[in-house]
């Protein structure tokens, strides 16, 4: 890249009717960009969800009448998903976008929606579904909210899908939306919805029974991902590895945590798979506790592919860990 | 219904009457009956057309005060404080400066469009950095934008200062693409996602601007508009790695004379890596942009060229280490070439603030050398913006 100082040709300049040329080129570009309509020919409803849990629930209700795809993977932090253009392609073709809301996806979903060029999935569009409005939401701040509290969610904790009751409500909301978008399939969705409710109610009884011996047990979690899960299964979340939501662990807070765990004889630290295990491991070492990598989402590990397997997996892990911690 | 009640009664009475029988078998039968009852009940309910138990009503949208502000746009302010030390060769930044404060106002206008405003406050004046209307629901999968905006020329030109991985902009931007302001003008932009092989994102953007960009284009007459075209191709290589390529073209009238034309050609490429399981801790991006120009002058044509290559590695959740090499001739004098190199260390106390140090060495074409240490504080208040990509 040495200085290729080219002084240019010295021919005199003539006015080249620049503006006409510019307009012609612009028209050409515009024409090019207009050509070639992408066919949205699929007969099945095309559902895109922000996280895999919502995809799993949509699959339960939608069955063969829909195709479902999640943007974020179950093993990644749903707050920090990248707004990749490949996701724009998925949203462009979507008939329905299902999201968690409560600002969980605020860093990445809005720009994807803006660029999707799909009227259906714009806020207020026929295919825009924020399922938080159907669910029981915990930790809604009552006083003034500032970021001194960390990356706080002003409308409540967005990890609400980890309560089977909310799972049922989400499935219902998706069922109603699918019936609205595809009235011919309404009976099909209703039947599948009822079947899902029945199976979920059965499984829920089993899960509650498994957890019953450990009701009231105190635990530490890394992030505030588990209030709904803890409320449903009777766990008491005493403190968090993060000093404040979204703020990485600090030495002083970690020390407090160790003291709390020793004082209150807390043995389990529940960590989402996408966080660094170093701090939780060192806390566990100093307190004789155990780190449990609990999955907040379907797809967190290969064998967890649906909403039932998610709770089966997590509850089995917890039961084993509690049993071990006597 | 009476039959079910009877069955239910029987299912409970049975164990009392038949104590001798195997308990496990009885339990199984009870469970089977319970299931049947539940299934029948749900059938009855469906036949009656009764809705399932209503979901819990949604929570009230915060307080009444918040509700009254519900249609206000999302507002955020980003501050950019810069301090510089060392030998700047007469071109560097002042020792201490509140360089820019960007205020953004963003909202949906109606079911068809949204608006985005970015006002940039310097220490002395206010400037409309961007302000545009975007039609989000056009037929034909088109997106139309009208207003003042940063031109879709390359990648860095579209970035606001606070999302740059550096304190400054590279030499090629300073010399060929109108510096800090960048190619930015009032105009119309239309873009469309083009049909492409599976999993390839191909986007074409065509823009027409008034034709006024300081130092690069000037609109001498109303018809002296500037045109910009951009083609972007993107592909996920794996779930953690992706490649972004772009080609850009810009054309407008030269500030040196109404009959002189300036043209710019750009090539940009970025390779990103971010392992999903550890996405908040580690990432790597390497980026390069090359810009060629053809600048007509009264008696000659200058053919400037410039480029930069930069990489950023995320060492830990809050630490980023970066490097950049850049070189560029001047727009109207290809004989003068500036070369620079930088090392950058960035610390993010939280998602909403960052502290950055940059050591920058520059050799200017006039045989001037600069060695500078730049320190920057950036901080954001208000609405949570989108994460840059």
Interface residues (C-beta under 8 A of the other chain):
Chain A: X1 X3 X4 X5 X6 X7 X8 X9 X10 X12 X13 X14 X15 X16 X18 X19 X22 X23 X25 X26 X29 X30 X32 X33 X34 X36 X37 X38 X73 X75 X76 X77 X80 X81 X82 X83 X84 X85 X86 X88 X89 X92 X103 X106 X107 X108 X110 X111 X113 X114 X115 X117 X118 X119 X122 X123 X124 X125 X132 X133 X134 X135 X136 X137 X140 X147 X150 X151 X154 X155 X156 X169 X172 X173 X190 X193 X194 X197 X198 X246 X247 X248 X273 X274 X275 X276
Chain B: X38 X39 X42 X46 X52 X55 X56 X58 X59 X61 X62 X108 X111 X114 X134 X136 X137 X138 X140 X141 X142 X143 X190 X191 X192 X193 X194 X195 X199 X201 X203 X204 X205 X206 X208 X221 X223 X224 X225 X226 X227 X229 X232 X234 X235 X236 X239 X242 X244 X251 X253 X258 X259 X260 X261 X274 X276 X277 X278 X279 X280 X281 X296 X297 X298 X299 X300 X301 X302 X303 X305 X307 X317 X318 X327 X329 X334 X335 X337 X350 X351 X352 X381 X384 X385 X386 X387 X389
